[in-house]
């Protein structure tokens, strides 16, 4: 039987959400420190903690919900670090039960720990730290991605894994003894076929969803963006992310400028707190767009004339590409270089 708290039934009324967010936020916060095989949960109420460890399995998820229900019907906020494969299954399970779940960027938790001068580093201590962060910061509610996007996201991760294995085997092939070459070549051929099949599955998922197919067409109208990049951007700009503007997406990816100044010297670097895979995925499209996209080409030429170096120009082009992609999806109209240049 599905367990569901009445207070957490989703509501679509904006006024209700505003009132709940600022007037009726939970007095109880649960911090979850999750690992591959288990997770630590710390319940914080009135300055007191209750701690328990659960296996990171379906049975552990059910036991965790039973533990929460055992405390009564008071509303709770459950926060955990956004650690991808480890945190998503539990977060999706709890969200389906109607709990208020927040996935928090690990960098924010780290910064919060530094602000507290926290030195303890155990799973139990980390769970308590996350509970305190949730109590003070009241992070927003996380919305699970739609099933189609969830599948695309998993397949994109698989593509990255297959590419890494393929690189490793090709490197081995360069220095392998003759007796080992046939084995390596067989494995390379298998990996190449798996890579092709996985990319075809991604294409099928997009083509079979009218909304995703329309958004994909809009993204690929931008010179420099092809199949692979478009799939990543579909996940990035999904409605469940809740980005209100392109700057938020840029920060999420880790492409926001991060100025550093000491005395007379001043440098601007990337913050690099964000999705490293997306930064990697955007690099070559930005290089291509800086040559073939009239908007990006004019933008990069202007930066070069101002004395920016090549690396800074490409990073700026990656940010600009995200801004253009966000604008195209927001407007629902294909890329128009004349409009963008104007």
SERO-4910 file (N, C-alpha, C, O; in steps of 0.05 Angstrom, whole numbers):
BEGIN
 pado doro    nc1    nc2    nc3   cac1   cac2   cac3    cc1    cc2    cc3    oc1    oc2    oc3
  Unk    A     17    -24      0      0      0      0     18     25      0     37     27     15
  Unk    A     10     44    -17     27     68    -19     24     85      6      1     90     15
  Unk    A     46     93     18     46    110     41     48    139     32     65    145     15
  Unk    A     30    156     41     30    184     32     22    202     55      2    197     69
  Unk    A     36    224     58     29    244     78     10    264     66     14    274     44
  Unk    A    -12    270     81    -32    288     70    -21    315     63    -29    327     43
  Unk    A     -3    326     80      8    353     76     24    355     50     27    376     39
  Unk    A     34    332     41     53    333     18     39    327     -9     52    325    -29
  Unk    A     12    325     -9     -2    321    -34      4    345    -52      1    368    -44
  Unk    A     12    340    -76     21    362    -94     -2    380   -100    -25    371   -105
  Unk    A      3    406   -100    -17    426   -107     -5    443   -130     19    448   -130
  Unk    A    -22    452   -148    -12    468   -170    -18    498   -166     -8    514   -182
  Unk    A    -33    505   -146    -40    533   -142    -15    549   -133     -3    542   -112
  Unk    A     -6    569   -148     17    585   -140     15    598   -113     35    599    -98
  Unk    A     -8    608   -106    -12    621    -80     -8    601    -58      5    607    -37
  Unk    A    -19    577    -62    -15    556    -41     14    549    -38     24    547    -15
  Unk    A     29    547    -60     57    540    -59     73    562    -45     91    557    -30
  Unk    A     65    588    -50     79    610    -38     75    610     -8     94    613      8
  Unk    A     50    605      0     44    605     29     58    582     43     69    585     65
  Unk    A     57    559     30     70    535     42    100    539     44    113    531     63
  Unk    A    111    552     24    141    555     23    150    573     45    171    568     57
  Unk    A    135    595     51    146    615     69    132    615     97    143    627    116
  Unk    A    109    603     99     96    603    125     94    576    138     93    574    163
  Unk    A     93    555    123     88    528    134    110    509    127    105    485    122
  Unk    A    134    518    126    156    500    120    160    481    144    155    489    167
  Unk    A    168    456    139    170    436    160    189    444    182    210    456    178
  Unk    A    180    438    207    197    443    230    217    420    234    237    423    248
  Unk    A    212    397    220    230    374    222    245    371    196    233    371    175
  Unk    A    271    369    198    287    364    174    302    338    177    312    331    199
  Unk    A    305    324    155    319    298    155    343    302    136    339    308    112
  Unk    A    367    297    146    390    297    129    398    269    122    399    251    140
  Unk    A    403    264     97    411    237     87    438    238     74    442    252     55
  Unk    A    456    222     85    483    219     73    483    191     60    482    171     74
  Unk    A    484    190     33    479    166     19    505    155      6    521    171     -4
  Unk    A    509    129      8    532    116     -4    522     93    -22    498     90    -25
  Unk    A    540     77    -32    532     56    -51    515     35    -38    495     26    -49
  Unk    A    522     26    -14    508      4     -1    490     11     21    473     -5     29
  Unk    A    492     36     32    475     43     55    473     73     56    487     88     42
  Unk    A    454     83     72    452    112     76    445    118    105    431    103    118
  Unk    A    457    140    115    453    149    143    431    171    142    433    189    126
  Unk    A    412    169    160    391    189    162    392    202    190    393    188    210
  Unk    A    391    228    191    391    243    216    367    261    217    363    278    200
  Unk    A    350    257    237    326    273    241    331    295    261    341    290    283
  Unk    A    326    320    252    331    343    269    305    357    276    290    366    258
  Unk    A    299    359    302    276    374    312    282    385    339    291    371    357
  Unk    A    278    412    342    282    426    367    311    421    377    316    419    401
  Unk    A    330    421    358    358    419    366    367    391    373    390    388    382
  Unk    A    349    371    371    356    344    378    356    326    354    341    330    335
  Unk    A    374    306    354    378    288    331    368    260    338    371    251    360
  Unk    A    358    247    318    354    218    318    367    206    294    363    216    271
  Unk    A    384    186    297    400    176    275    394    146    270    390    131    289
  Unk    A    394    139    245    391    110    238    403    105    211    404    122    194
  Unk    A    413     81    207    426     72    182    408     52    168    397     34    181
  Unk    A    406     55    142    389     37    126    405     27    102    422     41     92
  Unk    A    398      3     93    411     -7     68    401      8     44    377     15     43
  Unk    A    418     13     25    411     27      1    398      8    -19    409      2    -41
  Unk    A    375     -3    -11    360    -22    -27    330    -15    -26    322      3    -10
  Unk    A    314    -29    -41    285    -25    -40    274    -30    -12    256    -16     -2
  Unk    A    284    -51      1    276    -57     28    284    -35     47    269    -28     66
  Unk    A    308    -24     43    317     -2     60    300     23     56    295     37     75
  Unk    A    292     28     31    275     52     26    248     49     41    239     68     54
  Unk    A    236     25     40    211     20     54    215     23     85    197     34     98
  Unk    A    237     13     95    242     15    124    246     45    132    238     53    153
  Unk    A    259     60    114    263     89    120    236    103    121    232    120    139
  Unk    A    218     97    103    191    110    104    177    102    129    164    119    142
  Unk    A    178     77    137    165     68    161    177     82    185    162     89    204
  Unk    A    203     87    185    216    102    207    205    130    208    200    141    230
  Unk    A    202    143    185    192    170    184    163    171    194    156    189    210
  Unk    A    147    152    185    119    152    193    116    148    223     97    157    236
  Unk    A    135    133    234    134    128    263    137    152    280    130    151    304
  Unk    A    146    175    269    149    199    284    123    215    285    122    236    298
  Unk    A    103    207    271     78    221    270     73    235    243     88    230    224
  Unk    A     53    252    242     44    263    217     55    292    212     47    305    193
  Unk    A     74    301    230     85    327    225    100    328    199    114    309    192
  Unk    A     98    350    184    112    352    158    142    352    162    153    363    181
  Unk    A    156    339    143    185    338    144    197    346    117    184    344     96
  Unk    A    221    356    118    236    362     94    260    343     94    276    343    112
  Unk    A    263    327     73    285    308     70    305    319     50    298    323     27
  Unk    A    329    323     59    350    334     41    373    314     38    380    300     57
  Unk    A    384    313     14    407    296      9    424    309    -13    414    326    -28
  Unk    A    449    302    -15    466    312    -36    459    300    -62    451    277    -64
  Unk    A    461    316    -84    455    307   -111    479    291   -121    498    302   -133
  Unk    A    479    265   -115    502    248   -123    495    228   -145    506    206   -146
  Unk    A    476    235   -162    470    220   -185    459    192   -179    438    189   -168
  Unk    A    475    172   -188    465    144   -187    459    135   -158    441    118   -155
  Unk    A    472    146   -138    466    138   -110    441    151    -99    425    138    -86
  Unk    A    437    177   -105    415    191    -92    389    190   -107    368    192    -95
  Unk    A    390    187   -134    366    189   -150    345    167   -143    321    174   -140
  Unk    A    353    142   -140    332    122   -134    317    127   -108    292    125   -108
  Unk    A    331    135    -87    317    141    -62    300    166    -65    278    167    -55
  Unk    A    311    187    -78    296    212    -82    270    207    -98    249    217    -90
  Unk    A    272    191   -119    248    185   -135    228    169   -119    204    173   -121
  Unk    A    238    150   -102    220    134    -86    205    152    -66    180    149    -62
  Unk    A    219    169    -52    207    187    -32    187    207    -45    166    212    -35
  Unk    A    195    218    -68    178    236    -82    152    223    -90    130    235    -89
  Unk    A    153    197    -99    129    183   -106    111    178    -83     87    174    -86
  Unk    A    122    177    -58    106    174    -34     94    201    -24     79    201     -5
  Unk    A    102    223    -37     90    248    -30    107    264    -10     98    285      0
  Unk    A    132    255     -5    149    270     14    162    294      0    166    294    -24
  Unk    A    168    314     16    183    337      7    212    330      6    225    327     28
  Unk    A    224    327    -17    251    319    -21    267    341    -34    257    354    -53
  Unk    A    291    347    -25    308    367    -37    335    353    -44    348    341    -26
  Unk    A    344    357    -69    370    348    -77    388    373    -78    382    392    -92
  Unk    A    410    372    -62    426    396    -59    454    392    -71    466    370    -69
  Unk    A    463    412    -85    490    411    -97    510    406    -74    511    421    -55
  Unk    A    527    386    -77    547    380    -56    565    404    -49    574    406    -26
  Unk    A    570    421    -68    586    445    -63    573    463    -42    587    475    -26
  Unk    A    547    464    -43    533    481    -23    535    469      5    538    484     25
  Unk    A    534    443      7    537    430     33    565    434     43    569    439     67
  Unk    A    585    432     26    613    436     33    617    465     43    630    469     64
  Unk    A    606    484     29    608    512     37    595    517     64    605    532     80
  Unk    A    572    504     68    558    507     94    575    495    117    576    507    138
  Unk    A    588    472    111    605    460    132    628    479    139    636    481    162
  Unk    A    640    491    118    662    510    123    653    534    139    667    544    156
  Unk    A    628    543    133    618    566    149    614    559    178    615    577    195
  Unk    A    609    534    184    606    525    212    633    517    224    634    511    248
  Unk    A    654    518    208    680    508    217    678    479    226    691    470    245
  Unk    A    662    464    211    657    435    218    681    419    210    690    421    187
  Unk    A    691    402    228    714    385    222    707    355    221    721    340    208
  Unk    A    686    347    235    679    319    236    672    309    208    657    323    193
  Unk    A    682    286    200    676    275    173    670    246    176    687    229    170
  Unk    A    646    240    185    636    213    185    608    213    172    597    235    168
  Unk    A    598    190    164    572    189    151    550    200    170    532    214    161
  Unk    A    552    194    195    533    204    215    534    234    217    514    248    218
  Unk    A    559    244    219    563    273    222    553    288    197    541    309    198
  Unk    A    558    276    173    549    288    148    519    289    147    508    309    137
  Unk    A    505    268    156    476    268    155    465    290    173    446    304    166
  Unk    A    478    294    197    469    315    215    474    343    202    458    361    204
  Unk    A    497    345    188    504    370    175    483    377    154    474    400    152
  Unk    A    475    357    138    455    362    117    428    370    130    414    386    119
  Unk    A    421    357    152    397    364    166    397    393    175    377    408    173
  Unk    A    420    402    186    423    430    194    421    449    170    409    470    172
  Unk    A    434    441    148    433    458    124    404    461    115    395    483    109
  Unk    A    389    439    115    361    440    106    344    457    125    326    471    117
  Unk    A    351    456    151    336    472    171    340    502    166    322    518    169
  Unk    A    365    509    160    372    537    157    365    548    130    355    570    127
  Unk    A    371    533    108    368    543     81    341    537     68    333    550     49
  Unk    A    326    517     79    300    510     68    302    507     37    289    522     23
  Unk    A    317    488     27    321    485     -2    294    478    -15    277    466     -3
  Unk    A    292    485    -41    267    480    -55    261    450    -60    279    434    -59
  Unk    A    236    445    -65    228    417    -70    238    408    -97    237    422   -117
  Unk    A    248    383    -97    258    371   -122    235    357   -137    219    343   -125
  Unk    A    235    361   -163    215    348   -180    229    327   -197    248    333   -211
  Unk    A    220    302   -197    233    281   -213    230    287   -243    210    298   -251
  Unk    A    250    279   -258    248    283   -287    227    264   -299    221    243   -287
  Unk    A    214    272   -321    195    254   -335    209    228   -342    233    227   -346
  Unk    A    194    206   -344    206    179   -349    223    179   -375    245    168   -375
  Unk    A    214    192   -396    229    192   -421    256    205   -418    277    195   -427
  Unk    A    257    228   -404    282    242   -399    300    226   -380    324    226   -383
  Unk    A    288    212   -361    303    196   -342    318    174   -358    341    168   -352
  Unk    A    304    162   -378    317    141   -394    339    153   -411    360    141   -414
  Unk    A    334    176   -423    354    189   -439    379    196   -423    401    192   -432
  Unk    A    374    206   -399    396    213   -381    413    188   -374    438    189   -374
  Unk    A    400    166   -369    415    141   -363    430    131   -388    453    122   -385
  Unk    A    418    134   -411    432    125   -436    455    143   -442    476    134   -453
  Unk    A    453    169   -437    475    188   -441    499    181   -423    522    182   -431
  Unk    A    493    173   -398    514    165   -380    528    140   -391    552    136   -389
  Unk    A    511    122   -403    522     97   -414    540    103   -438    561     90   -441
  Unk    A    532    122   -454    549    130   -477    576    139   -467    597    132   -478
  Unk    A    577    155   -446    602    165   -435    619    142   -425    643    142   -429
  Unk    A    607    123   -411    621    100   -401    633     83   -424    656     75   -422
  Unk    A    617     79   -445    627     63   -468    650     78   -482    669     65   -491
  Unk    A    648    104   -485    669    119   -497    695    117   -481    716    115   -493
  Unk    A    693    118   -455    717    116   -438    729     88   -441    754     86   -443
  Unk    A    713     67   -441    724     40   -445    737     37   -473    757     24   -476
  Unk    A    725     50   -493    735     49   -520    762     63   -521    781     53   -534
  Unk    A    765     85   -508    790    100   -507    812     83   -494    835     82   -504
  Unk    A    805     69   -473    824     53   -458    834     30   -476    858     24   -477
  Unk    A    816     17   -490    824     -6   -507    840      3   -531    859    -10   -538
  Unk    A    833     26   -543    849     36   -565    877     44   -556    896     40   -571
  Unk    A    879     54   -532    906     60   -521    922     35   -517    946     35   -522
  Unk    A    909     14   -507    923    -12   -504    932    -23   -530    953    -36   -532
  Unk    A    916    -19   -551    922    -30   -577    948    -19   -588    962    -33   -603
  Unk    A    955      6   -581    979     18   -591   1005      5   -581   1025      6   -594
  Unk    A   1003     -6   -558   1028    -18   -545   1025    -48   -540   1043    -59   -527
  Unk    A   1004    -60   -549    999    -88   -542   1017   -107   -557   1025   -102   -580
  Unk    A   1023   -130   -545   1038   -151   -558   1019   -163   -580    995   -163   -577
  Unk    A   1032   -174   -600   1016   -185   -623    996   -206   -614    974   -208   -625
  Unk    A   1003   -222   -594    985   -243   -586    959   -232   -573    939   -246   -573
  Unk    A    960   -208   -562    937   -196   -549    920   -179   -568    897   -172   -561
  Unk    A    931   -172   -591    917   -154   -610    890   -164   -618    871   -148   -618
  Unk    A    887   -190   -626    860   -199   -634    839   -195   -613    816   -188   -619
  Unk    A    846   -201   -588    827   -198   -566    818   -169   -563    795   -163   -559
  Unk    A    838   -151   -564    832   -122   -561    814   -113   -584    795    -98   -580
  Unk    A    821   -122   -609    805   -113   -632    777   -123   -630    758   -109   -638
  Unk    A    773   -147   -620    746   -158   -617    730   -141   -597    706   -135   -601
  Unk    A    743   -134   -575    729   -118   -555    723    -90   -565    702    -79   -560
  Unk    A    742    -78   -581    737    -52   -593    713    -53   -611    696    -35   -610
  Unk    A    711    -73   -627    688    -76   -646    662    -79   -630    642    -67   -638
  Unk    A    663    -94   -608    639    -97   -592    631    -71   -579    607    -64   -579
  Unk    A    650    -56   -569    644    -30   -556    633    -10   -577    615      5   -570
  Unk    A    644    -10   -600    635      8   -621    606      2   -629    590     20   -633
  Unk    A    599    -24   -630    572    -32   -636    553    -24   -614    531    -14   -619
  Unk    A    561    -28   -589    545    -20   -566    541     10   -565    519     20   -558
  Unk    A    562     25   -572    559     54   -573    539     63   -594    523     80   -589
  Unk    A    540     50   -617    521     57   -639    493     50   -630    474     66   -635
  Unk    A    489     26   -618    462     18   -609    451     36   -588    427     43   -589
  Unk    A    468     45   -569    459     62   -547    451     90   -558    431    101   -550
  Unk    A    466    100   -577    459    126   -590    433    124   -605    417    142   -605
  Unk    A    428    101   -618    403     96   -632    380     96   -613    358    106   -619
  Unk    A    384     84   -590    362     83   -569    355    112   -560    332    118   -556
  Unk    A    376    128   -557    371    156   -549    354    170   -570    335    185   -565
  Unk    A    362    166   -596    348    178   -618    319    169   -619    301    185   -624
  Unk    A    314    143   -613    287    132   -613    270    145   -591    247    151   -595
  Unk    A    282    147   -567    267    159   -545    258    188   -552    236    195   -545
  Unk    A    275    203   -565    269    230   -572    247    231   -594    228    246   -592
  Unk    A    251    214   -614    232    214   -637    205    204   -629    185    212   -641
  Unk    A    203    187   -608    177    176   -600    162    194   -582    139    189   -575
  Unk    A    174    217   -573    160    236   -556    157    262   -571    177    276   -577
  Unk    A    132    269   -578    128    293   -595    140    319   -584    151    335   -598
  Unk    A    137    322   -557    148    347   -545    179    347   -546    191    367   -553
  Unk    A    192    324   -540    221    323   -541    230    326   -570    251    339   -575
  Unk    A    216    315   -589    224    317   -617    222    346   -626    240    355   -641
  Unk    A    201    361   -617    199    389   -625    221    405   -613    233    422   -626
  Unk    A    228    400   -587    249    415   -574    276    408   -586    294    425   -588
  Unk    A    279    383   -594    304    375   -607    308    389   -634    330    398   -641
  Unk    A    286    392   -649    288    406   -675    296    435   -670    312    446   -686
  Unk    A    285    448   -649    292    475   -643    322    478   -637    336    496   -646
  Unk    A    332    459   -620    360    460   -612    378    456   -636    399    469   -638
  Unk    A    371    437   -653    389    431   -676    386    451   -698    401    450   -718
  Unk    A    369    471   -695    368    493   -714    392    512   -708    397    530   -725
  Unk    A    405    509   -685    428    526   -678    453    514   -690    461    491   -683
  Unk    A    467    528   -708    493    517   -718    513    511   -696    518    528   -679
  Unk    A    523    486   -697    542    478   -676    530    457   -658    544    442   -644
  Unk    A    503    454   -657    490    435   -640    479    412   -658    463    416   -676
  Unk    A    489    387   -652    480    364   -666    465    345   -647    456    352   -626
  Unk    A    462    319   -656    447    300   -641    456    297   -612    440    298   -594
  Unk    A    482    292   -609    492    286   -582    489    309   -563    479    306   -541
  Unk    A    496    333   -572    494    357   -555    465    363   -549    458    370   -526
  Unk    A    448    360   -569    419    366   -565    407    348   -544    391    358   -527
  Unk    A    415    323   -543    404    304   -523    412    313   -495    395    312   -477
  Unk    A    436    322   -492    445    332   -465    430    357   -458    422    361   -435
  Unk    A    425    375   -477    412    400   -471    382    395   -466    370    411   -450
  Unk    A    370    375   -478    342    368   -471    339    361   -442    320    369   -429
  Unk    A    359    347   -431    358    340   -403    364    364   -386    350    369   -366
  Unk    A    384    380   -394    391    404   -379    368    423   -376    362    434   -354
  Unk    A    354    429   -399    333    449   -399    305    437   -395    285    450   -401
  Unk    A    304    413   -384    278    401   -377    263    419   -357    276    431   -340
  Unk    A    237    419   -358    221    436   -340    226    429   -311    223    445   -293
  Unk    A    233    403   -306    237    395   -278    261    409   -265    262    410   -240
  Unk    A    279    420   -281    301    435   -270    292    462   -258    303    471   -238
  Unk    A    272    474   -270    261    499   -259    278    523   -264    276    542   -249
  Unk    A    295    523   -285    311    546   -291    293    569   -300    277    566   -319
  Unk    A    297    592   -288    281    616   -295    295    632   -316    282    648   -331
  Unk    A    321    629   -319    337    644   -339    362    628   -346    368    608   -333
  Unk    A    375    637   -367    398    622   -377    422    623   -357    438    605   -356
  Unk    A    424    645   -341    445    647   -322    445    624   -302    466    614   -294
  Unk    A    421    616   -294    419    594   -275    429    568   -287    442    552   -274
  Unk    A    424    564   -313    434    540   -327    464    541   -329    478    521   -326
  Unk    A    475    565   -335    504    568   -338    517    562   -311    538    548   -310
  Unk    A    506    571   -289    517    565   -262    515    536   -256    533    524   -244
  Unk    A    493    523   -264    489    494   -259    511    478   -273    521    458   -262
  Unk    A    517    486   -297    538    471   -312    566    477   -302    584    461   -306
  Unk    A    569    500   -288    596    507   -278    612    524   -297    636    523   -297
  Unk    A    598    540   -313    611    557   -333    610    587   -325    618    604   -340
  Unk    A    600    593   -301    598    621   -293    626    631   -287    642    617   -275
  Unk    A    633    656   -295    659    668   -289    663    670   -259    644    676   -244
  Unk    A    687    666   -250    693    668   -222    718    685   -218    740    675   -218
  Unk    A    714    712   -215    736    731   -213    754    726   -188    744    720   -167
  Unk    A    780    729   -192    799    727   -170    817    751   -172    828    758   -193
  Unk    A    820    764   -149    838    788   -149    855    787   -124    845    783   -102
  Unk    A    881    791   -127    899    793   -104    919    815   -110    936    812   -128
  Unk    A    917    837    -95    934    860   -100    928    872   -127    905    879   -133
  Unk    A    948    874   -144    944    886   -171    935    865   -191    924    872   -212
  Unk    A    941    840   -185    935    819   -204    905    811   -203    894    808   -181
  Unk    A    893    807   -226    865    799   -227    862    779   -249    871    783   -272
  Unk    A    848    756   -243    843    735   -262    813    728   -261    801    730   -240
  Unk    A    803    719   -284    776    708   -284    777    679   -293    786    673   -315
  Unk    A    767    662   -276    767    633   -281    738    623   -281    720    637   -274
  Unk    A    735    598   -289    709    585   -287    706    575   -259    725    566   -246
  Unk    A    681    575   -249    676    565   -222    679    535   -221    688    524   -200
  Unk    A    672    521   -243    675    492   -245    660    477   -224    667    453   -219
  Unk    A    641    489   -210    624    475   -191    598    469   -206    581    486   -209
  Unk    A    596    445   -216    573    438   -232    577    412   -248    593    395   -239
  Unk    A    563    410   -270    563    385   -285    588    384   -304    588    397   -325
  Unk    A    608    369   -296    633    368   -312    628    355   -339    640    362   -359
  Unk    A    610    335   -340    604    322   -366    592    342   -386    599    341   -409
  Unk    A    574    359   -376    562    379   -395    583    398   -405    582    406   -428
  Unk    A    602    406   -387    623    424   -397    640    410   -418    647    423   -438
  Unk    A    645    385   -414    660    369   -434    644    367   -460    656    370   -482
  Unk    A    618    362   -458    601    358   -482    599    384   -498    597    383   -522
  Unk    A    600    407   -484    596    433   -498    621    444   -511    619    462   -527
  Unk    A    644    432   -505    669    444   -514    671    444   -545    674    465   -557
  Unk    A    669    421   -557    672    419   -586    649    433   -602    655    446   -622
  Unk    A    624    431   -592    603    447   -605    609    477   -605    603    491   -624
  Unk    A    621    486   -583    628    515   -581    650    522   -601    650    543   -613
  Unk    A    669    503   -605    691    508   -624    679    509   -652    686    527   -668
  Unk    A    661    490   -659    648    490   -685    631    515   -689    632    528   -710
  Unk    A    615    522   -668    598    545   -670    613    571   -674    604    589   -687
  Unk    A    637    572   -662    653    597   -664    662    602   -693    670    624   -700
  Unk    A    661    581   -709    669    583   -737    645    584   -756    646    598   -777
  Unk    A    624    569   -750    602    566   -769    576    581   -761    558    585   -778
  Unk    A    574    588   -736    550    602   -726    556    632   -728    574    642   -714
  Unk    A    541    648   -744    548    676   -748    548    692   -722    563    711   -718
  Unk    A    529    685   -704    527    699   -679    552    693   -661    564    712   -651
  Unk    A    558    668   -659    582    660   -643    608    670   -655    626    678   -641
  Unk    A    609    669   -682    633    678   -695    638    708   -690    661    716   -684
  Unk    A    618    724   -692    620    753   -687    627    758   -657    644    775   -651
  Unk    A    615    742   -640    620    744   -611    649    738   -605    663    753   -590
  Unk    A    659    716   -616    687    707   -610    707    727   -623    728    732   -610
  Unk    A    702    737   -646    720    756   -659    721    782   -642    743    794   -640
  Unk    A    700    790   -630    700    814   -613    716    809   -588    731    826   -579
  Unk    A    714    785   -576    730    778   -553    760    777   -559    777    786   -544
  Unk    A    766    766   -583    794    764   -591    806    792   -595    829    797   -588
  Unk    A    790    810   -607    799    838   -611    804    852   -585    820    870   -584
  Unk    A    790    843   -564    793    855   -537    816    842   -522    820    848   -498
  Unk    A    831    824   -534    854    812   -522    850    787   -506    868    778   -491
  Unk    A    826    775   -508    821    750   -493    837    727   -506    840    726   -531
  Unk    A    846    708   -490    861    685   -501    841    664   -511    817    665   -506
  Unk    A    852    644   -524    836    623   -537    818    608   -518    794    604   -524
  Unk    A    829    600   -495    813    585   -476    790    602   -465    768    592   -462
  Unk    A    795    627   -458    774    644   -448    752    649   -469    729    650   -462
  Unk    A    760    650   -494    741    655   -516    723    630   -519    698    634   -521
  Unk    A    734    606   -518    718    582   -521    699    579   -497    675    571   -501
  Unk    A    708    585   -473    691    583   -449    668    603   -452    645    597   -445
  Unk    A    674    627   -461    653    647   -465    634    638   -487    610    643   -485
  Unk    A    644    624   -508    627    614   -529    608    592   -518    585    590   -527
  Unk    A    618    576   -500    602    555   -487    578    568   -472    556    559   -474
  Unk    A    585    589   -457    563    604   -443    543    616   -462    519    613   -458
  Unk    A    554    628   -483    536    641   -503    518    620   -517    495    626   -522
  Unk    A    529    596   -522    514    575   -534    490    567   -516    468    561   -526
  Unk    A    495    565   -490    474    559   -471    453    581   -471    429    574   -470
  Unk    A    461    606   -472    442    628   -473    424    626   -498    400    630   -497
  Unk    A    437    620   -521    422    618   -546    402    595   -545    379    597   -553
  Unk    A    412    572   -534    394    548   -532    371    553   -514    348    546   -520
  Unk    A    376    567   -492    354    573   -473    333    592   -487    309    588   -484
  Unk    A    343    612   -501    326    630   -515    309    617   -536    285    623   -539
  Unk    A    321    599   -552    306    585   -573    284    568   -561    261    568   -571
  Unk    A    290    553   -540    270    536   -527    248    553   -514    224    546   -514
  Unk    A    256    576   -502    236    593   -489    217    606   -509    193    608   -504
  Unk    A    228    614   -532    211    627   -552    195    607   -568    174    613   -579
  Unk    A    205    582   -570    192    562   -587    196    567   -616    181    555   -633
  Unk    A    215    583   -623    221    589   -651    250    581   -658    268    583   -642
  Unk    A    254    571   -683    281    563   -691    300    586   -690    293    609   -690
  Unk    A    326    579   -689    347    599   -688    346    617   -712    345    608   -735
  Unk    A    347    643   -707    348    663   -728    372    681   -724    372    697   -706
  Unk    A    393    678   -740    418    693   -736    414    723   -738    427    739   -725
  Unk    A    396    731   -756    390    760   -759    378    772   -734    386    794   -725
  Unk    A    360    757   -722    347    766   -697    368    767   -674    368    786   -659
  Unk    A    384    746   -673    404    744   -651    425    766   -654    434    778   -634
  Unk    A    434    771   -679    454    792   -683    443    820   -677    457    838   -667
  Unk    A    417    824   -682    404    849   -677    402    854   -647    392    875   -638
***
